[in-house]
Amino acid sequence: AVVSTQSTGDEAELRAECEQYMAEFNEREKLKLQHEKEMAETPDEDGWIMVTRSSKFSASAEQAEERKRQYDQKLDKKKKEMLHLYSFQEREKRKQSLADLKLKFQEDKDKIAKMKAARIFKPY
């Protein structure tokens, strides 16, 4: 096992140097991609446009996250669509929910009538 005797100052300098290098590298890559994009969009003197290889997987992190969010939304929508395969199931569900609402309303109405009879109900 090798024991490092470097001080924390050297570590901080190394970290700063690495971060600077990565920032420069990312800037170079961004400029390179921008140049390639411009070359792909502009025709040369003969009117030809350079065909470049592009992949839907070579994207920035933001684009990847956006694509994943859209995919997740698509899956959620699909799950919701497949909740009821047949139209009669949807109608039955609506009828059942209306029946539940009517029952709840009737229960509340009876409850209020009892409170009024006992003079407990004071809405104002």
C-alpha positions in Angstrom: 0.0 0.0 0.0 1.3 3.4 -1.0 0.8 6.2 1.6 0.4 9.7 0.2 2.2 12.4 2.0 0.8 15.3 -0.1 -0.8 18.2 1.7 -4.4 19.3 1.2 -3.1 22.3 -0.7 -1.9 20.0 -3.5 -5.3 18.3 -3.6 -7.1 21.6 -3.9 -4.8 22.7 -6.7 -5.3 19.4 -8.5 -9.1 19.7 -8.1 -9.0 23.2 -9.5 -6.8 22.2 -12.4 -9.1 19.2 -13.2 -12.2 21.4 -13.1 -10.5 24.0 -15.3 -9.5 21.3 -17.8 -13.0 19.8 -17.9 -14.6 23.3 -18.4 -12.2 23.9 -21.3 -12.9 20.4 -22.7 -16.7 21.0 -22.5 -16.3 24.3 -24.2 -14.2 22.8 -27.0 -16.8 20.0 -27.5 -19.7 22.5 -27.6 -17.9 24.5 -30.2 -17.1 21.4 -32.2 -20.7 20.3 -32.2 -21.9 23.8 -33.1 -19.4 23.8 -36.0 -20.6 20.4 -37.2 -24.2 21.5 -37.0 -23.5 24.7 -39.0 -21.7 22.6 -41.6 -24.6 20.2 -41.8 -27.1 23.1 -42.4 -25.1 25.2 -44.9 -24.6 24.1 -48.5 -21.1 24.4 -50.0 -20.2 26.5 -53.1 -21.8 23.8 -55.4 -25.0 23.7 -53.4 -24.3 20.4 -51.7 -25.2 19.8 -48.1 -22.9 17.6 -46.0 -24.6 14.6 -44.6 -23.5 14.0 -41.1 -24.1 11.1 -38.8 -26.4 12.0 -36.0 -27.9 9.8 -33.4 -30.8 10.3 -31.1 -28.6 9.1 -28.3 -26.0 11.7 -28.6 -27.7 14.5 -26.8 -27.1 16.8 -23.9 -28.3 15.8 -20.4 -31.2 18.3 -20.6 -32.4 16.8 -23.9 -32.1 13.3 -22.5 -34.1 14.2 -19.4 -36.7 15.9 -21.6 -37.0 12.8 -23.8 -37.3 10.6 -20.7 -40.0 12.9 -19.3 -41.9 12.7 -22.6 -41.6 8.9 -22.6 -42.8 8.6 -19.1 -45.8 10.8 -19.9 -46.5 8.6 -22.9 -46.5 5.5 -20.7 -48.8 7.1 -18.2 -51.2 8.1 -20.9 -51.1 4.6 -22.3 -51.8 3.1 -18.8 -54.8 5.5 -18.4 -56.1 4.6 -21.9 -56.0 0.8 -21.1 -57.9 1.2 -17.8 -61.1 0.2 -19.5 -60.7 -1.8 -22.6 -64.4 -1.7 -23.6 -66.7 1.3 -23.8 -69.4 -0.3 -21.7 -66.9 -0.5 -18.8 -66.4 3.2 -18.9 -70.2 3.8 -18.9 -70.6 1.4 -16.0 -67.9 3.2 -14.1 -69.6 6.6 -14.7 -73.0 5.2 -13.6 -71.4 3.7 -10.5 -69.7 7.0 -9.5 -73.0 8.9 -10.0 -74.9 6.4 -7.9 -72.2 6.8 -5.2 -72.6 10.6 -5.3 -76.3 10.3 -5.0 -76.1 8.0 -2.1 -73.6 10.3 -0.3 -75.9 13.3 -1.0 -78.9 11.5 0.4 -76.9 10.5 3.5 -75.8 14.1 4.0 -79.3 15.3 3.5 -80.6 12.9 6.2 -77.8 13.9 8.6 -78.7 17.6 8.2 -82.4 16.9 8.7 -81.6 15.1 12.0 -79.4 18.0 13.1 -82.2 20.5 12.3 -84.6 18.4 14.3 -82.3 18.4 17.3 -81.6 22.1 16.7 -77.8 21.5 16.5 -77.5 22.6 12.8 -76.6 26.3 12.6 -75.1 27.0 9.2 -74.6 30.8 10.0 
